[in-house]
Amino acid sequence: MCQPHLCFCVTTAQCKAVITCNQGVRGGRVIDLKTTVDTAVKTCPSVQHVFVAQRTDNSVPMTRLDIPLEEEMLKESPECAPVMMDSEDMLFMLYTSGSTGKPKGIVHTQAGYLLYAALTHQYVFDYQPGDVFGCVADIGWVTGHSYVVYGPLCNGATTVLFESTPLYPDPGRYWEMVQRLGINQFYGAPTAIRLLLKYEDSWVKKYDRSSLKTLGSVGEPINHEAWEWFFNVTETGGVCIAPRPSEEGAEIIPAMAMRPFFGVQPDLMDEKGSVIRGNDVSGALCISQPWPGMARTIYGDHQRFVDAYFKPYPGYYFTGDGAYRSKEGYYQITGRMDDVINISGHRLGTAEIEDALDEHPEVPETAVIGISHDIKGEVPFAFVVLKDGSLDHSVVIDELKSLVATKIAKYAIPDHFLVVKRLPKTRSGKIMRRILRKVAMDQMDDLGDVSTLDDPSVVTEIIQAYAQFKIKTPQKN
């Protein structure tokens, strides 16, 4: 988190204290966290104290607000009497990454969230006493909150904190960790799985993964190729991506979320706001009744909470996702509803196009966005990452066009393909599509906040690739 983003969160939450480290270490890089905090709190008058932990041996300048965290902790008793709280008292607020605009301070409450995190950790992942649980999400993301901290610790589990990246010091980092720590459940993001697809399977198979019992993916739809690789190359009994326990002998379908968890009643809605009955149907994924883990508000802006989650479909909680309900009644997430484009009257989720593109053996990852078109209304624009040492790009793109035509329809073939080295992602692994949309629409002077990107230099790479693309391929509307 860079200074503007941190300052926004601290100011809107009216924080009195900030906890930080002198420096952070990630992927071989040293990050000056304390320097970022010092700059931010200068414009945050509510902050009275900054607690500084020592992550590295490097000393950093201290200010009048700073308190050495380790020294202060030594002064306190290790016992802390519990304080009685109401079930609906605020437990924490967590700011979204800002991947779709201004960050939102999502509020979760004491009883509901903790109950839900504990139950889902236990039943979705089949946690058993003595298991070592490994969630590699950043703790600053709600998945990290839930399945690195709250759920595992509430169940008395041993939980792994992962600070690095999937590729540091090499593409075998996850699996070396699995072998070294004897991890039983592994929970990661489809983005990281697709990234690892670029590299040889030997990076996985050189390590002992026999301790693994359950694999999970979270954060966005997982395409079939990534699911099959995750399932087969890691050689475990199954992938649990469901928000409900997979009962013994129950069917598991690749790339499908499948079953709702306890207390969750999903419904699919059409464009008119009516419930879609039956199976083999698609629509907006809504939830028709409250459940314990539901967010309660956006801190300081409840109306925004109502507008975002309850206004689109009155009487229902709108998840923001589209979904498909199969003939068997199972659910598959098809992508964000704001990633639906209208091509000459054909409504199509960009995730469907991405799934088709990702089936190409040379393509580990893609991102498709919609851009305006004078005649068709909108057309798909595909950003494509190729494996190292791939064939001639033009050959691959021709094959990708054929794939989309075969898997979906000719009208779904992207009008534009741009080969890039990387995609812009937040530290939680979400692709920041609004940046791609701005680039594709020649709006580079208005990219918005990029502070939550894992590596902001990727934006420069993409802009440079786009500039070359425009020279070679003038765009037509």
RODO-2510 file (C-alpha; in nm, 4 decimals, decimal comma):
residues 477
     n   res          X          Y          Z
     1     m     0,0000     0,0000     0,0000
     2     c     0,1492     0,3324    -0,1000
     3     q     0,1107     0,6658     0,0739
     4     p    -0,2095     0,7996    -0,0926
     5     h    -0,3966     0,4716    -0,0422
     6     l    -0,2802     0,4365     0,3189
     7     c    -0,3684     0,7974     0,3950
     8     f    -0,7180     0,7512     0,2504
     9     c    -0,7858     0,4418     0,4636
    10     v    -0,6423     0,5872     0,7860
    11     t    -0,8253     0,9161     0,7427
    12     t    -1,1685     0,7737     0,6604
    13     a    -1,1418     0,5257     0,9496
    14     q    -1,0151     0,7953     1,1890
    15     c    -0,7425     0,5613     1,3154
    16     k    -0,5618     0,6528     1,6370
    17     a    -0,2776     0,4047     1,5964
    18     v    -0,0890     0,2454     1,3083
    19     i     0,1159    -0,0752     1,3326
    20     t     0,3943    -0,1178     1,0791
    21     c     0,7427    -0,2623     1,0304
    22     n     1,0661    -0,0833     0,9646
    23     q     1,0802    -0,2612     0,6299
    24     g     0,9049    -0,5391     0,4434
    25     v     1,0650    -0,8192     0,2428
    26     r     0,8892    -0,9555    -0,0631
    27     g     1,0227    -1,1463    -0,3613
    28     g     1,3821    -1,0462    -0,2926
    29     r     1,2887    -0,6786    -0,2619
    30     v     1,3104    -0,4652     0,0505
    31     i     1,0109    -0,2333     0,0913
    32     d     1,0418     0,0757     0,3070
    33     l     0,7130     0,0474     0,4941
    34     k     0,8049     0,2911     0,7693
    35     t     0,8901     0,5642     0,5176
    36     t     0,5490     0,5208     0,3551
    37     v     0,3743     0,5443     0,6916
    38     d     0,5728     0,8528     0,7944
    39     t     0,4611     1,0355     0,4808
    40     a     0,0986     0,9273     0,5167
    41     v     0,0449     1,0184     0,8826
    42     k     0,1621     1,3752     0,8243
    43     t    -0,1818     1,4391     0,6768
    44     c    -0,3721     1,2119     0,9176
    45     p    -0,4304     1,4162     1,2355
    46     s    -0,6225     1,1372     1,4121
    47     v    -0,3088     0,9192     1,4407
    48     q    -0,1490     0,9490     1,7858
    49     h     0,0906     0,6519     1,7855
    50     v     0,2844     0,4466     1,5309
    51     f     0,4011     0,1074     1,6592
    52     v     0,7099    -0,0094     1,4696
    53     a     0,8163    -0,3751     1,4571
    54     q     1,1650    -0,4751     1,3427
    55     r     1,1335    -0,7003     1,0370
    56     t     1,4915    -0,6418     0,9163
    57     d     1,8162    -0,5422     1,0847
    58     n     1,8213    -0,2076     0,9096
    59     s     1,7572     0,0939     1,1310
    60     v     1,5130     0,3634     1,0202
    61     p     1,4615     0,7170     1,1547
    62     m     1,2044     0,7395     1,4365
    63     t     0,9554     1,0248     1,4771
    64     r     0,7783     1,1625     1,7831
    65     l     0,4801     0,9317     1,7161
    66     d     0,6870     0,6136     1,6966
    67     i     0,6898     0,3403     1,9614
    68     p     0,9121     0,0288     1,9272
    69     l     0,6552    -0,2516     1,9249
    70     e     0,8690    -0,5302     2,0721
    71     e     0,9815    -0,3136     2,3634
    72     e     0,6253    -0,2105     2,4420
    73     m     0,4984    -0,5692     2,4290
    74     l     0,7603    -0,6796     2,6855
    75     k     0,6057    -0,4364     2,9356
    76     e     0,2654    -0,6040     2,9144
    77     s     0,1309    -0,9230     3,0691
    78     p     0,0921    -1,2159     2,8269
    79     e    -0,2559    -1,2688     2,9717
    80     c    -0,5397    -1,0557     2,8448
    81     a    -0,8832    -1,0777     3,0007
    82     p    -1,1580    -1,1089     2,7379
    83     v    -1,3964    -0,8184     2,6973
    84     m    -1,7684    -0,8823     2,6522
    85     m    -1,8854    -0,7660     2,3096
    86     d    -2,2221    -0,7625     2,1376
    87     s    -2,2524    -1,0031     1,8463
    88     e    -2,3059    -0,7114     1,6075
    89     d    -2,0213    -0,4948     1,7411
    90     m    -1,7616    -0,4200     1,4751
    91     l    -1,4815    -0,6765     1,4603
    92     f    -1,2774    -0,5098     1,1860
    93     m    -1,3006    -0,3036     0,8710
    94     l    -1,1045    -0,4073     0,5668
    95     y    -1,0443    -0,1779     0,2741
    96     t    -1,0874    -0,3193    -0,0719
    97     s    -0,7927    -0,2983    -0,3074
    98     g    -0,9472    -0,0272    -0,5197
    99     s    -0,9252    -0,2445    -0,8328
   100     t    -1,2573    -0,1002    -0,9522
   101     g    -1,2357     0,2510    -0,8069
   102     k    -1,2307     0,4222    -0,4671
   103     p    -1,1517     0,1733    -0,1851
   104     k    -1,4409     0,0688     0,0396
   105     g    -1,4022     0,0059     0,4144
   106     i    -1,6043    -0,3160     0,4451
   107     v    -1,7254    -0,3788     0,8019
   108     h    -1,7551    -0,7254     0,9573
   109     t    -1,8976    -0,7974     1,3013
   110     q    -1,7954    -1,0092     1,5979
   111     a    -2,0103    -1,3196     1,6056
   112     g    -2,1150    -1,3616     1,2449
   113     y    -1,7783    -1,3296     1,0798
   114     l    -1,5829    -1,5350     1,3329
   115     l    -1,8425    -1,8129     1,3249
   116     y    -1,8423    -1,8231     0,9478
   117     a    -1,4626    -1,8147     0,9157
   118     a    -1,4279    -2,1012     1,1652
   119     l    -1,6991    -2,3194     1,0090
   120     t    -1,5869    -2,2726     0,6512
   121     h    -1,2258    -2,3389     0,7461
   122     q    -1,3254    -2,6610     0,9183
   123     y    -1,5778    -2,8023     0,6736
   124     v    -1,4743    -2,6678     0,3339
   125     f    -1,1135    -2,7745     0,3813
   126     d    -1,1869    -3,0813     0,5957
   127     y    -0,9525    -2,9497     0,8640
   128     q    -0,8566    -3,2127     1,1223
   129     p    -0,6681    -3,1523     1,4503
   130     g    -0,2956    -3,1562     1,3849
   131     d    -0,3204    -3,0438     1,0226
   132     v    -0,0931    -2,7686     0,8912
   133     f    -0,3026    -2,5176     0,6973
   134     g    -0,1349    -2,3120     0,4253
   135     c    -0,3171    -2,0132     0,2809
   136     v    -0,0790    -1,8028     0,0714
   137     a    -0,3065    -1,4992     0,0455
   138     d    -0,1927    -1,1615     0,1717
   139     i    -0,3408    -1,0923     0,5153
   140     g    -0,4525    -0,7533     0,3861
   141     w    -0,7068    -0,9350     0,1689
   142     v    -1,0272    -1,0759     0,3191
   143     t    -0,9179    -1,4278     0,2234
   144     g    -0,5993    -1,3784     0,4233
   145     h    -0,7961    -1,2387     0,7142
   146     s    -1,0321    -1,5354     0,7066
   147     y    -0,8021    -1,8264     0,6285
   148     v    -0,4619    -1,7191     0,7548
   149     v    -0,5795    -1,5644     1,0811
   150     y    -0,9393    -1,5940     1,2042
   151     g    -1,0611    -1,9332     1,0816
   152     p    -0,7489    -2,1415     1,1498
   153     l    -0,6696    -1,9803     1,4872
   154     c    -1,0301    -2,0118     1,6043
   155     n    -1,0053    -2,3847     1,5281
   156     g    -0,6664    -2,4193     1,6994
   157     a    -0,4885    -2,4927     1,3733
   158     t    -0,1271    -2,4422     1,2786
   159     t    -0,1431    -2,1726     1,0118
   160     v     0,1282    -2,0703     0,7648
   161     l     0,2102    -1,7051     0,6938
   162     f     0,3515    -1,6607     0,3439
   163     e     0,5394    -1,3377     0,2764
   164     s     0,7049    -1,4025    -0,0596
   165     t     0,5817    -1,4504    -0,4177
   166     p     0,5125    -1,7701    -0,6166
   167     l     0,8309    -1,7233    -0,8228
   168     y     1,0881    -1,6260    -0,5583
   169     p     1,3516    -1,7546    -0,5501
   170     d     1,2186    -1,9883    -0,8217
   171     p     0,8852    -2,1336    -0,9492
   172     g     0,9092    -2,4196    -0,7010
   173     r     0,8614    -2,1906    -0,3983
   174     y     0,5106    -2,3103    -0,3063
   175     w     0,5963    -2,6776    -0,3326
   176     e     0,9262    -2,6468    -0,1463
   177     m     0,7222    -2,4911     0,1331
   178     v     0,4694    -2,7755     0,1194
   179     q     0,7490    -3,0311     0,1578
   180     r     0,9401    -2,8402     0,4267
   181     l     0,6367    -2,7646     0,6466
   182     g     0,4259    -3,0713     0,5718
   183     i     0,1276    -2,8623     0,4591
   184     n    -0,2020    -3,0538     0,4431
   185     q    -0,4319    -2,7916     0,2920
   186     f    -0,3145    -2,5443     0,0276
   187     y    -0,5231    -2,2389    -0,0596
   188     g    -0,4142    -2,0044    -0,3393
   189     a    -0,5374    -1,7860    -0,6239
   190     p    -0,6091    -1,8865    -0,9858
   191     t    -0,3853    -1,5976    -1,0896
   192     a    -0,0834    -1,7604    -0,9236
   193     i    -0,1734    -2,1013    -1,0634
   194     r    -0,1902    -1,9620    -1,4178
   195     l     0,1418    -1,7867    -1,3612
   196     l     0,3079    -2,1154    -1,2647
   197     l     0,1716    -2,2788    -1,5801
   198     k     0,4404    -2,0898    -1,7715
   199     y     0,7092    -2,3086    -1,6165
   200     e     0,8042    -2,6737    -1,6409
   201     d     0,6176    -2,9274    -1,4257
   202     s     0,9543    -3,0325    -1,2874
   203     w     0,9393    -2,7325    -1,0523
   204     v     0,6450    -2,9062    -0,8842
   205     k     0,7459    -3,2690    -0,9120
   206     k     1,0930    -3,2246    -0,7610
   207     y     0,9260    -3,1782    -0,4194
   208     d     0,7306    -3,4196    -0,2010
   209     r     0,3623    -3,3130    -0,2003
   210     s     0,2289    -3,6264    -0,0343
   211     s     0,1192    -3,4323     0,2758
   212     l    -0,1425    -3,2428     0,0714
   213     k    -0,5033    -3,3502     0,1234
   214     t    -0,7031    -3,0552    -0,0049
   215     l    -0,6404    -2,7846    -0,2639
   216     g    -0,8422    -2,4670    -0,2887
   217     s    -0,8544    -2,1666    -0,5197
   218     v    -1,0185    -1,8342    -0,4520
   219     g    -1,0636    -1,4808    -0,5797
   220     e    -1,1880    -1,5265    -0,9353
   221     p    -1,3120    -1,7994    -1,1701
   222     i    -1,0513    -2,0656    -1,2411
   223     n    -1,0239    -2,1771    -1,6024
   224     h    -1,0240    -2,5451    -1,6964
   225     e    -0,6561    -2,5687    -1,7931
   226     a    -0,5403    -2,4187    -1,4629
   227     w    -0,7813    -2,6422    -1,2680
   228     e    -0,6564    -2,9572    -1,4416
   229     w    -0,2909    -2,8589    -1,3874
   230     f    -0,3546    -2,7766    -1,0203
   231     f    -0,5368    -3,1075    -0,9767
   232     n    -0,3122    -3,3397    -1,1750
   233     v     0,0409    -3,2046    -1,1383
   234     t     0,0119    -3,1677    -0,7620
   235     e    -0,1344    -3,5202    -0,7406
   236     t    -0,3830    -3,4914    -0,4573
   237     g    -0,7287    -3,6365    -0,3992
   238     g    -0,9297    -3,3367    -0,5113
   239     v    -0,9712    -2,9612    -0,5327
   240     c    -1,2117    -2,7984    -0,2905
   241     i    -1,3235    -2,4671    -0,4322
   242     a    -1,6747    -2,5026    -0,2914
   243     p    -1,8358    -2,2867    -0,0222
   244     r    -1,9778    -2,6113     0,1210
   245     p    -1,8064    -2,9307     0,2367
   246     s    -1,7462    -3,1923    -0,0293
   247     e    -1,8987    -3,5003     0,1257
   248     e    -1,7204    -3,8327     0,0937
   249     g    -1,7669    -3,9665    -0,2549
   250     a    -1,9353    -3,6474    -0,3768
   251     e    -1,8755    -3,5419    -0,7347
   252     i    -1,6229    -3,2672    -0,8045
   253     i    -1,6480    -3,0885    -1,1387
   254     p    -1,3475    -2,8935    -1,2738
   255     a    -1,3678    -2,5127    -1,2496
   256     m    -1,7048    -2,5167    -1,0705
   257     a    -1,7810    -2,3727    -0,7271
   258     m    -2,0717    -2,6202    -0,7038
   259     r    -2,2395    -2,6184    -0,3630
   260     p    -2,3532    -2,3346    -0,1363
   261     f    -2,2360    -2,3403     0,2227
   262     f    -2,4622    -2,3594     0,5293
   263     g    -2,7215    -2,0840     0,5427
   264     v    -2,6493    -1,9449     0,1969
   265     q    -2,9438    -1,9403    -0,0442
   266     p    -2,8281    -1,8380    -0,3945
   267     d    -3,0614    -1,7198    -0,6689
   268     l    -2,9964    -1,6230    -1,0295
   269     m    -3,1657    -1,3069    -1,1548
   270     d    -3,2456    -1,1935    -1,5072
   271     e    -3,2058    -0,8416    -1,6498
   272     k    -3,5577    -0,7487    -1,5342
   273     g    -3,4813    -0,8422    -1,1734
   274     s    -3,6840    -1,1637    -1,1736
   275     v    -3,5651    -1,4946    -1,0281
   276     i    -3,4570    -1,7445    -1,2949
   277     r    -3,6023    -2,0866    -1,2183
   278     g    -3,4765    -2,4272    -1,3254
   279     n    -3,1319    -2,5492    -1,4222
   280     d    -2,8964    -2,5024    -1,7179
   281     v    -2,9427    -2,1252    -1,6831
   282     s    -2,7236    -1,8165    -1,6281
   283     g    -2,7840    -1,4871    -1,4527
   284     a    -2,6730    -1,2428    -1,1870
   285     l    -2,5738    -1,4243    -0,8692
   286     c    -2,7700    -1,2959    -0,5702
   287     i    -2,8330    -1,4252    -0,2180
   288     s    -3,1883    -1,4202    -0,0925
   289     q    -3,1386    -1,4288     0,2842
   290     p    -2,8804    -1,3001     0,5337
   291     w    -2,5996    -1,5315     0,6435
   292     p    -2,3506    -1,4998     0,9321
   293     g    -2,0470    -1,3950     0,7294
   294     m    -2,2210    -1,1164     0,5393
   295     a    -2,0612    -0,7714     0,5521
   296     r    -2,2692    -0,5190     0,7462
   297     t    -2,1790    -0,1829     0,5945
   298     i    -1,9164     0,0345     0,4311
   299     y    -1,7628     0,2349     0,7119
   300     g    -1,8778     0,5952     0,7013
   301     d    -2,0848     0,5437     0,3871
   302     h    -2,3751     0,3081     0,4472
   303     q    -2,5653     0,4424     0,1472
   304     r    -2,2829     0,3276    -0,0799
   305     f    -2,3156    -0,0174     0,0772
   306     v    -2,6902    -0,0219     0,0054
   307     d    -2,6426     0,1081    -0,3485
   308     a    -2,3701    -0,1443    -0,4329
   309     y    -2,5168    -0,4601    -0,2836
   310     f    -2,8928    -0,4182    -0,2371
   311     k    -3,0162    -0,1607    -0,4883
   312     p    -2,9474    -0,3560    -0,8112
   313     y    -3,1930    -0,6318    -0,7104
   314     p    -3,4264    -0,5110    -0,4314
   315     g    -3,4725    -0,7707    -0,1604
   316     y    -3,1550    -0,9555    -0,2575
   317     y    -2,7842    -0,9230    -0,1840
   318     f    -2,6060    -0,8795    -0,5192
   319     t    -2,2630    -1,0420    -0,5210
   320     g    -2,1489    -0,8566    -0,8331
   321     d    -2,0843    -1,1904    -1,0054
   322     g    -2,2571    -1,3734    -1,2836
   323     a    -2,3127    -1,7467    -1,2461
   324     y    -2,4284    -2,0534    -1,4342
   325     r    -2,6453    -2,3216    -1,2729
   326     s    -2,5809    -2,6556    -1,4396
   327     k    -2,8304    -2,9256    -1,5297
   328     e    -2,7355    -3,0946    -1,2016
   329     g    -2,8005    -2,7764    -1,0019
   330     y    -2,4346    -2,6927    -0,9398
   331     y    -2,3026    -2,3352    -0,9570
   332     q    -2,0175    -2,2004    -1,1676
   333     i    -1,8970    -1,8410    -1,1319
   334     t    -1,8688    -1,6881    -1,4800
   335     g    -1,7089    -1,3570    -1,3818
   336     r    -1,7899    -1,0093    -1,2608
   337     m    -2,1134    -0,8690    -1,4020
   338     d    -1,9349    -0,5463    -1,4871
   339     d    -1,7197    -0,7624    -1,7156
   340     v    -2,0163    -0,8412    -1,9415
   341     i    -1,9922    -0,6865    -2,2870
   342     n    -2,2586    -0,6390    -2,5537
   343     i    -2,1318    -0,7348    -2,9014
   344     s    -2,3922    -0,6484    -3,1640
   345     g    -2,6673    -0,7508    -2,9254
   346     h    -2,4886    -1,0599    -2,7938
   347     r    -2,4271    -1,0338    -2,4186
   348     l    -2,1101    -1,2182    -2,3280
   349     g    -1,8987    -1,2479    -2,0127
   350     t    -1,5320    -1,1715    -2,0699
   351     a    -1,4492    -1,4682    -1,8451
   352     e    -1,6005    -1,6996    -2,1080
   353     i    -1,3625    -1,5631    -2,3711
   354     e    -1,0689    -1,5864    -2,1294
   355     d    -1,1534    -1,9477    -2,0526
   356     a    -1,1435    -2,0328    -2,4223
   357     l    -0,8140    -1,8471    -2,4769
   358     d    -0,6552    -2,0091    -2,1723
   359     e    -0,7063    -2,3554    -2,3235
   360     h    -0,4237    -2,2869    -2,5687
   361     p    -0,1129    -2,4732    -2,4457
   362     e     0,1086    -2,1659    -2,4992
   363     v    -0,1193    -1,9312    -2,3028
   364     p    -0,1076    -1,9439    -1,9227
   365     e    -0,3065    -1,6270    -1,8669
   366     t    -0,5258    -1,3712    -2,0410
   367     a    -0,7429    -1,0742    -1,9550
   368     v    -1,0257    -0,9627    -2,1806
   369     i    -1,1991    -0,6281    -2,1524
   370     g    -1,4633    -0,4563    -2,3624
   371     i    -1,3995    -0,1346    -2,5529
   372     s    -1,6453     0,0813    -2,7436
   373     h    -1,7080     0,0289    -3,1149
   374     d    -1,9018     0,2572    -3,3504
   375     i    -2,0956    -0,0251    -3,5149
   376     k    -2,0937    -0,3238    -3,2785
   377     g    -2,1365    -0,1217    -2,9585
   378     e    -1,8552    -0,3063    -2,7844
   379     v    -1,5813    -0,5456    -2,8914
   380     p    -1,3432    -0,7661    -2,6898
   381     f    -0,9804    -0,6619    -2,6462
   382     a    -0,7532    -0,9457    -2,5298
   383     f    -0,4309    -0,9011    -2,3329
   384     v    -0,2381    -1,2272    -2,3706
   385     v     0,0577    -1,3646    -2,1721
   386     l     0,2563    -1,6356    -2,3512
   387     k     0,4826    -1,9011    -2,2088
   388     d     0,8550    -1,8421    -2,2302
   389     g     0,9913    -1,9477    -2,5684
   390     s     0,6510    -1,9604    -2,7375
   391     l     0,6035    -1,9899    -3,1119
   392     d     0,5637    -1,6946    -3,3453
   393     h     0,3055    -1,4627    -3,1912
   394     s     0,0996    -1,4318    -3,5082
   395     v     0,0646    -1,8110    -3,5271
   396     v    -0,0570    -1,8294    -3,1673
   397     i    -0,3055    -1,5445    -3,2191
   398     d    -0,4517    -1,7163    -3,5276
   399     e    -0,4949    -2,0321    -3,3210
   400     l    -0,6560    -1,8313    -3,0414
   401     k    -0,9100    -1,6864    -3,2834
   402     s    -0,9966    -2,0353    -3,3994
   403     l    -1,0328    -2,1531    -3,0397
   404     v    -1,2817    -1,8785    -2,9509
   405     a    -1,4816    -1,9375    -3,2690
   406     t    -1,5019    -2,3091    -3,1927
   407     k    -1,5661    -2,2834    -2,8182
   408     i    -1,8090    -1,9881    -2,8273
   409     a    -1,8859    -1,8212    -3,1615
   410     k    -1,7217    -1,6103    -3,4280
   411     y    -1,8731    -1,2911    -3,2878
   412     a    -1,6833    -1,3539    -2,9610
   413     i    -1,3393    -1,3418    -3,1275
   414     p    -1,1522    -1,0412    -2,9832
   415     d    -1,1009    -0,7632    -3,2350
   416     h    -0,7607    -0,6910    -3,0817
   417     f    -0,4873    -0,9092    -2,9303
   418     l    -0,1980    -0,7538    -2,7384
   419     v     0,0812    -0,9831    -2,6178
   420     v     0,2249    -0,8644    -2,2853
   421     k     0,4808    -1,0054    -2,0435
   422     r     0,2621    -0,9618    -1,7344
   423     l    -0,0807    -0,8423    -1,6273
   424     p    -0,1359    -0,5685    -1,3663
   425     k    -0,2319    -0,7342    -1,0394
   426     t    -0,2936    -0,6269    -0,6849
   427     r    -0,0956    -0,8006    -0,4107
   428     s    -0,4018    -1,0175    -0,3540
   429     g    -0,3726    -1,1430    -0,7115
   430     k    -0,6667    -0,9605    -0,8675
   431     i    -0,6158    -0,8366    -1,2208
   432     m    -0,6731    -0,4610    -1,2262
   433     r    -0,8883    -0,4568    -1,5386
   434     r    -0,9764    -0,0909    -1,5235
   435     i    -0,6109    -0,0123    -1,6046
   436     l    -0,6231    -0,2439    -1,9054
   437     r    -0,9447    -0,0764    -2,0175
   438     k    -0,7879     0,2685    -1,9873
   439     v    -0,4849     0,1596    -2,1901
   440     a    -0,6972    -0,0023    -2,4600
   441     m    -0,9056     0,3151    -2,4888
   442     d    -0,6023     0,5489    -2,5102
   443     q    -0,6735     0,7052    -2,1698
   444     m    -0,3268     0,6604    -2,0188
   445     d    -0,3383     1,0077    -1,8622
   446     d    -0,6228     0,8957    -1,6362
   447     l    -0,5187     0,5557    -1,4993
   448     g    -0,6334     0,6324    -1,1432
   449     d    -0,4815     0,4848    -0,8287
   450     v    -0,2187     0,2177    -0,9027
   451     s    -0,0793     0,2080    -0,5488
   452     t    -0,2157    -0,1383    -0,4709
   453     l    -0,0418    -0,3057    -0,7640
   454     d     0,2115    -0,5675    -0,6650
   455     d     0,4565    -0,4159    -0,9147
   456     p     0,3527    -0,0806    -1,0689
   457     s     0,6253    -0,1115    -1,3350
   458     v     0,4010    -0,3562    -1,5201
   459     v     0,1855    -0,0590    -1,6251
   460     t     0,4802     0,0976    -1,8075
   461     e     0,5493    -0,2347    -1,9810
   462     i     0,1895    -0,2598    -2,1028
   463     i     0,1764     0,1016    -2,2216
   464     q     0,4972     0,0482    -2,4198
   465     a     0,3611    -0,2748    -2,5700
   466     y     0,0389    -0,0940    -2,6611
   467     a     0,2303     0,1871    -2,8303
   468     q     0,4083    -0,0678    -3,0526
   469     f     0,0783    -0,2457    -3,1131
   470     k    -0,0827     0,0785    -3,2383
   471     i     0,2012     0,1370    -3,4826
   472     k     0,1742    -0,2133    -3,6277
   473     t    -0,2025    -0,2480    -3,6092
   474     p    -0,4039     0,0734    -3,6413
   475     q    -0,7300     0,0236    -3,4563
   476     k    -1,0544     0,0397    -3,6465
   477     n    -1,3921     0,1380    -3,5093
***
